[in-house]
């Protein structure tokens, strides 16, 4: 897709569904930002986590994603369908990204989406 549509923006949803492929396949997902404008969406945590919310086991994966995509190419999605689900998603976000500074979390939490979708 990136080769056929140079300059296109691609968003990888649900953390690339980490646990549904092989480690070798996921390594290819981590290489995608070097091939074009590719963003990773922090959503669908249940597809990649072996734990229930707040999915603290995803911290190591988040570090790998941050190393590969950088702080400017990760966006937060999957915010829940109601107030309770949003609170759960917010708790998971803070638990998984606790290793980062507030500036990085602010970018992922919404700043990057504002830039990407020109909402500002």
MODELLER restraints for C-alpha pairs under 7 A, 6 or more apart:
rsr = mdl.restraints
at = mdl.atoms
rsr.add(forms.Gaussian(group=physical.xy_distance, feature=features.Distance(at['CA:2:A'], at['CA:8:A']), mean=6.92, stdev=0.5))
rsr.add(forms.Gaussian(group=physical.xy_distance, feature=features.Distance(at['CA:2:A'], at['CA:36:A']), mean=6.61, stdev=0.5))
rsr.add(forms.Gaussian(group=physical.xy_distance, feature=features.Distance(at['CA:7:A'], at['CA:36:A']), mean=6.90, stdev=0.5))
rsr.add(forms.Gaussian(group=physical.xy_distance, feature=features.Distance(at['CA:7:A'], at['CA:37:A']), mean=6.89, stdev=0.5))
rsr.add(forms.Gaussian(group=physical.xy_distance, feature=features.Distance(at['CA:8:A'], at['CA:37:A']), mean=6.62, stdev=0.5))
rsr.add(forms.Gaussian(group=physical.xy_distance, feature=features.Distance(at['CA:9:A'], at['CA:37:A']), mean=4.91, stdev=0.5))
rsr.add(forms.Gaussian(group=physical.xy_distance, feature=features.Distance(at['CA:9:A'], at['CA:38:A']), mean=5.89, stdev=0.5))
rsr.add(forms.Gaussian(group=physical.xy_distance, feature=features.Distance(at['CA:10:A'], at['CA:37:A']), mean=6.29, stdev=0.5))
rsr.add(forms.Gaussian(group=physical.xy_distance, feature=features.Distance(at['CA:10:A'], at['CA:38:A']), mean=4.74, stdev=0.5))
rsr.add(forms.Gaussian(group=physical.xy_distance, feature=features.Distance(at['CA:10:A'], at['CA:39:A']), mean=6.22, stdev=0.5))
rsr.add(forms.Gaussian(group=physical.xy_distance, feature=features.Distance(at['CA:11:A'], at['CA:38:A']), mean=5.77, stdev=0.5))
rsr.add(forms.Gaussian(group=physical.xy_distance, feature=features.Distance(at['CA:11:A'], at['CA:39:A']), mean=4.71, stdev=0.5))
rsr.add(forms.Gaussian(group=physical.xy_distance, feature=features.Distance(at['CA:11:A'], at['CA:40:A']), mean=5.77, stdev=0.5))
rsr.add(forms.Gaussian(group=physical.xy_distance, feature=features.Distance(at['CA:11:A'], at['CA:41:A']), mean=6.58, stdev=0.5))
rsr.add(forms.Gaussian(group=physical.xy_distance, feature=features.Distance(at['CA:12:A'], at['CA:39:A']), mean=6.06, stdev=0.5))
rsr.add(forms.Gaussian(group=physical.xy_distance, feature=features.Distance(at['CA:12:A'], at['CA:40:A']), mean=4.84, stdev=0.5))
rsr.add(forms.Gaussian(group=physical.xy_distance, feature=features.Distance(at['CA:12:A'], at['CA:41:A']), mean=5.87, stdev=0.5))
rsr.add(forms.Gaussian(group=physical.xy_distance, feature=features.Distance(at['CA:13:A'], at['CA:40:A']), mean=6.37, stdev=0.5))
rsr.add(forms.Gaussian(group=physical.xy_distance, feature=features.Distance(at['CA:13:A'], at['CA:41:A']), mean=4.93, stdev=0.5))
rsr.add(forms.Gaussian(group=physical.xy_distance, feature=features.Distance(at['CA:13:A'], at['CA:43:A']), mean=6.62, stdev=0.5))
rsr.add(forms.Gaussian(group=physical.xy_distance, feature=features.Distance(at['CA:14:A'], at['CA:41:A']), mean=5.99, stdev=0.5))
rsr.add(forms.Gaussian(group=physical.xy_distance, feature=features.Distance(at['CA:14:A'], at['CA:42:A']), mean=6.05, stdev=0.5))
rsr.add(forms.Gaussian(group=physical.xy_distance, feature=features.Distance(at['CA:14:A'], at['CA:43:A']), mean=4.47, stdev=0.5))
rsr.add(forms.Gaussian(group=physical.xy_distance, feature=features.Distance(at['CA:14:A'], at['CA:44:A']), mean=4.35, stdev=0.5))
rsr.add(forms.Gaussian(group=physical.xy_distance, feature=features.Distance(at['CA:14:A'], at['CA:45:A']), mean=6.46, stdev=0.5))
rsr.add(forms.Gaussian(group=physical.xy_distance, feature=features.Distance(at['CA:15:A'], at['CA:40:A']), mean=6.25, stdev=0.5))
rsr.add(forms.Gaussian(group=physical.xy_distance, feature=features.Distance(at['CA:15:A'], at['CA:41:A']), mean=5.87, stdev=0.5))
rsr.add(forms.Gaussian(group=physical.xy_distance, feature=features.Distance(at['CA:15:A'], at['CA:42:A']), mean=5.60, stdev=0.5))
rsr.add(forms.Gaussian(group=physical.xy_distance, feature=features.Distance(at['CA:15:A'], at['CA:43:A']), mean=6.34, stdev=0.5))
rsr.add(forms.Gaussian(group=physical.xy_distance, feature=features.Distance(at['CA:17:A'], at['CA:47:A']), mean=5.41, stdev=0.5))
rsr.add(forms.Gaussian(group=physical.xy_distance, feature=features.Distance(at['CA:17:A'], at['CA:48:A']), mean=5.46, stdev=0.5))
rsr.add(forms.Gaussian(group=physical.xy_distance, feature=features.Distance(at['CA:18:A'], at['CA:26:A']), mean=6.43, stdev=0.5))
rsr.add(forms.Gaussian(group=physical.xy_distance, feature=features.Distance(at['CA:18:A'], at['CA:48:A']), mean=4.98, stdev=0.5))
rsr.add(forms.Gaussian(group=physical.xy_distance, feature=features.Distance(at['CA:19:A'], at['CA:47:A']), mean=6.57, stdev=0.5))
rsr.add(forms.Gaussian(group=physical.xy_distance, feature=features.Distance(at['CA:19:A'], at['CA:48:A']), mean=4.82, stdev=0.5))
rsr.add(forms.Gaussian(group=physical.xy_distance, feature=features.Distance(at['CA:30:A'], at['CA:65:A']), mean=6.77, stdev=0.5))
rsr.add(forms.Gaussian(group=physical.xy_distance, feature=features.Distance(at['CA:30:A'], at['CA:68:A']), mean=5.62, stdev=0.5))
rsr.add(forms.Gaussian(group=physical.xy_distance, feature=features.Distance(at['CA:31:A'], at['CA:68:A']), mean=6.93, stdev=0.5))
rsr.add(forms.Gaussian(group=physical.xy_distance, feature=features.Distance(at['CA:32:A'], at['CA:38:A']), mean=6.44, stdev=0.5))
rsr.add(forms.Gaussian(group=physical.xy_distance, feature=features.Distance(at['CA:33:A'], at['CA:69:A']), mean=5.90, stdev=0.5))
rsr.add(forms.Gaussian(group=physical.xy_distance, feature=features.Distance(at['CA:39:A'], at['CA:73:A']), mean=4.66, stdev=0.5))
rsr.add(forms.Gaussian(group=physical.xy_distance, feature=features.Distance(at['CA:39:A'], at['CA:74:A']), mean=5.55, stdev=0.5))
rsr.add(forms.Gaussian(group=physical.xy_distance, feature=features.Distance(at['CA:40:A'], at['CA:73:A']), mean=6.35, stdev=0.5))
rsr.add(forms.Gaussian(group=physical.xy_distance, feature=features.Distance(at['CA:40:A'], at['CA:74:A']), mean=4.81, stdev=0.5))
rsr.add(forms.Gaussian(group=physical.xy_distance, feature=features.Distance(at['CA:40:A'], at['CA:75:A']), mean=6.36, stdev=0.5))
rsr.add(forms.Gaussian(group=physical.xy_distance, feature=features.Distance(at['CA:41:A'], at['CA:74:A']), mean=5.76, stdev=0.5))
rsr.add(forms.Gaussian(group=physical.xy_distance, feature=features.Distance(at['CA:41:A'], at['CA:75:A']), mean=4.87, stdev=0.5))
rsr.add(forms.Gaussian(group=physical.xy_distance, feature=features.Distance(at['CA:41:A'], at['CA:76:A']), mean=5.65, stdev=0.5))
rsr.add(forms.Gaussian(group=physical.xy_distance, feature=features.Distance(at['CA:41:A'], at['CA:77:A']), mean=6.20, stdev=0.5))
rsr.add(forms.Gaussian(group=physical.xy_distance, feature=features.Distance(at['CA:42:A'], at['CA:74:A']), mean=6.94, stdev=0.5))
rsr.add(forms.Gaussian(group=physical.xy_distance, feature=features.Distance(at['CA:42:A'], at['CA:75:A']), mean=5.99, stdev=0.5))
rsr.add(forms.Gaussian(group=physical.xy_distance, feature=features.Distance(at['CA:42:A'], at['CA:76:A']), mean=4.71, stdev=0.5))
rsr.add(forms.Gaussian(group=physical.xy_distance, feature=features.Distance(at['CA:42:A'], at['CA:77:A']), mean=5.78, stdev=0.5))
rsr.add(forms.Gaussian(group=physical.xy_distance, feature=features.Distance(at['CA:43:A'], at['CA:76:A']), mean=6.45, stdev=0.5))
rsr.add(forms.Gaussian(group=physical.xy_distance, feature=features.Distance(at['CA:43:A'], at['CA:77:A']), mean=5.01, stdev=0.5))
rsr.add(forms.Gaussian(group=physical.xy_distance, feature=features.Distance(at['CA:43:A'], at['CA:78:A']), mean=4.87, stdev=0.5))
rsr.add(forms.Gaussian(group=physical.xy_distance, feature=features.Distance(at['CA:44:A'], at['CA:78:A']), mean=6.45, stdev=0.5))
rsr.add(forms.Gaussian(group=physical.xy_distance, feature=features.Distance(at['CA:49:A'], at['CA:55:A']), mean=5.94, stdev=0.5))
rsr.add(forms.Gaussian(group=physical.xy_distance, feature=features.Distance(at['CA:49:A'], at['CA:57:A']), mean=6.44, stdev=0.5))
rsr.add(forms.Gaussian(group=physical.xy_distance, feature=features.Distance(at['CA:49:A'], at['CA:58:A']), mean=6.12, stdev=0.5))
rsr.add(forms.Gaussian(group=physical.xy_distance, feature=features.Distance(at['CA:51:A'], at['CA:57:A']), mean=6.67, stdev=0.5))
rsr.add(forms.Gaussian(group=physical.xy_distance, feature=features.Distance(at['CA:53:A'], at['CA:88:A']), mean=6.97, stdev=0.5))
rsr.add(forms.Gaussian(group=physical.xy_distance, feature=features.Distance(at['CA:53:A'], at['CA:92:A']), mean=6.32, stdev=0.5))
rsr.add(forms.Gaussian(group=physical.xy_distance, feature=features.Distance(at['CA:54:A'], at['CA:88:A']), mean=6.81, stdev=0.5))
rsr.add(forms.Gaussian(group=physical.xy_distance, feature=features.Distance(at['CA:54:A'], at['CA:91:A']), mean=6.12, stdev=0.5))
rsr.add(forms.Gaussian(group=physical.xy_distance, feature=features.Distance(at['CA:54:A'], at['CA:92:A']), mean=4.06, stdev=0.5))
rsr.add(forms.Gaussian(group=physical.xy_distance, feature=features.Distance(at['CA:54:A'], at['CA:95:A']), mean=6.70, stdev=0.5))
rsr.add(forms.Gaussian(group=physical.xy_distance, feature=features.Distance(at['CA:55:A'], at['CA:92:A']), mean=6.06, stdev=0.5))
rsr.add(forms.Gaussian(group=physical.xy_distance, feature=features.Distance(at['CA:56:A'], at['CA:95:A']), mean=5.87, stdev=0.5))
rsr.add(forms.Gaussian(group=physical.xy_distance, feature=features.Distance(at['CA:56:A'], at['CA:96:A']), mean=5.49, stdev=0.5))
rsr.add(forms.Gaussian(group=physical.xy_distance, feature=features.Distance(at['CA:58:A'], at['CA:96:A']), mean=5.94, stdev=0.5))
rsr.add(forms.Gaussian(group=physical.xy_distance, feature=features.Distance(at['CA:59:A'], at['CA:96:A']), mean=4.64, stdev=0.5))
rsr.add(forms.Gaussian(group=physical.xy_distance, feature=features.Distance(at['CA:59:A'], at['CA:97:A']), mean=6.57, stdev=0.5))
rsr.add(forms.Gaussian(group=physical.xy_distance, feature=features.Distance(at['CA:62:A'], at['CA:96:A']), mean=6.92, stdev=0.5))
rsr.add(forms.Gaussian(group=physical.xy_distance, feature=features.Distance(at['CA:62:A'], at['CA:97:A']), mean=7.00, stdev=0.5))
rsr.add(forms.Gaussian(group=physical.xy_distance, feature=features.Distance(at['CA:71:A'], at['CA:104:A']), mean=5.86, stdev=0.5))
rsr.add(forms.Gaussian(group=physical.xy_distance, feature=features.Distance(at['CA:71:A'], at['CA:107:A']), mean=6.90, stdev=0.5))
rsr.add(forms.Gaussian(group=physical.xy_distance, feature=features.Distance(at['CA:72:A'], at['CA:107:A']), mean=6.69, stdev=0.5))
rsr.add(forms.Gaussian(group=physical.xy_distance, feature=features.Distance(at['CA:72:A'], at['CA:112:A']), mean=5.97, stdev=0.5))
rsr.add(forms.Gaussian(group=physical.xy_distance, feature=features.Distance(at['CA:73:A'], at['CA:112:A']), mean=6.87, stdev=0.5))
rsr.add(forms.Gaussian(group=physical.xy_distance, feature=features.Distance(at['CA:74:A'], at['CA:108:A']), mean=5.50, stdev=0.5))
rsr.add(forms.Gaussian(group=physical.xy_distance, feature=features.Distance(at['CA:75:A'], at['CA:108:A']), mean=4.79, stdev=0.5))
rsr.add(forms.Gaussian(group=physical.xy_distance, feature=features.Distance(at['CA:75:A'], at['CA:109:A']), mean=6.59, stdev=0.5))
rsr.add(forms.Gaussian(group=physical.xy_distance, feature=features.Distance(at['CA:75:A'], at['CA:110:A']), mean=6.78, stdev=0.5))
rsr.add(forms.Gaussian(group=physical.xy_distance, feature=features.Distance(at['CA:75:A'], at['CA:112:A']), mean=6.05, stdev=0.5))
rsr.add(forms.Gaussian(group=physical.xy_distance, feature=features.Distance(at['CA:75:A'], at['CA:113:A']), mean=5.99, stdev=0.5))
rsr.add(forms.Gaussian(group=physical.xy_distance, feature=features.Distance(at['CA:76:A'], at['CA:108:A']), mean=5.72, stdev=0.5))
rsr.add(forms.Gaussian(group=physical.xy_distance, feature=features.Distance(at['CA:76:A'], at['CA:109:A']), mean=5.43, stdev=0.5))
rsr.add(forms.Gaussian(group=physical.xy_distance, feature=features.Distance(at['CA:76:A'], at['CA:110:A']), mean=6.77, stdev=0.5))
rsr.add(forms.Gaussian(group=physical.xy_distance, feature=features.Distance(at['CA:79:A'], at['CA:86:A']), mean=5.21, stdev=0.5))
rsr.add(forms.Gaussian(group=physical.xy_distance, feature=features.Distance(at['CA:79:A'], at['CA:89:A']), mean=5.85, stdev=0.5))
rsr.add(forms.Gaussian(group=physical.xy_distance, feature=features.Distance(at['CA:80:A'], at['CA:86:A']), mean=4.69, stdev=0.5))
rsr.add(forms.Gaussian(group=physical.xy_distance, feature=features.Distance(at['CA:80:A'], at['CA:89:A']), mean=6.72, stdev=0.5))
rsr.add(forms.Gaussian(group=physical.xy_distance, feature=features.Distance(at['CA:97:A'], at['CA:105:A']), mean=6.92, stdev=0.5))
rsr.add(forms.Gaussian(group=physical.xy_distance, feature=features.Distance(at['CA:114:A'], at['CA:120:A']), mean=5.66, stdev=0.5))
